């Protein structure tokens, strides 16, 4: 019989009670927000939050993380990660996520340890076991725990818990780091990251939620949910988006007819 949400929440509480003190990697998304809220409820002041600050992360995520920690009354540490200083990361191989997570979570764990917190947790959930996720291997190697995953909580469960706790990010779309916008083997640069950041801000300002701009050289491949494709093709909005993305630096602007697909760049790995 499938466990109910109440059963999963009770199991999460038991997992959290097993920790004397807990540092939570707070990304600004709904998963880590729920993890922090539940940890705060169970462990009280024996919880801290840590957030990595980097050009590969959307700026809104850092702002949301600060707001969430402040609202919960949890001490919040910002760690400047340095992925873009490492040639192995910038090379953007199929191991990019592993390389990144190993560096970033290593830094977070070190910072937590300096504050007397030997256990670091992140917001992985039961739905994260699909797709190609080498970053999960990295955090396991570092000993980072995943209480939501251990409790069997899915993304839908987590959104429900977030709504119950009145967390502002309860319906926030999933937002992977900007490095995922480039095909494997395409070198990553600060200039390219900024171009993607600006392009996705254009789409967000136009009302498109959960969208991506994939960068294929000078071609921008836009992914929006399939039920929003008709709006993307409607003038004058279509022309405004084309004009703005050309100003940003793209020569060709294309829309993916399939719509937004999480992890679409990983399809190339099937042909390797």
RATA-V602549 format. One record per helix or strand of 2 or more residues. SS is the DSSP state (a for helix, b for strand). FROM is the first residue (numbers start at 0). LEN is the number of residues. If there is no record, write none. Layout:
SS_FROM_LEN ; SS_FROM_LEN
This chain:
a_4_13 ; b_21_4 ; a_29_14 ; b_46_7 ; a_58_14 ; b_74_6 ; a_82_3 ; a_86_4 ; a_95_19 ; b_119_2 ; a_125_4 ; a_133_8 ; a_146_4 ; a_154_10 ; a_177_4 ; a_189_16 ; b_211_5 ; b_218_5 ; a_225_7 ; a_236_12 ; b_251_4 ; a_263_8
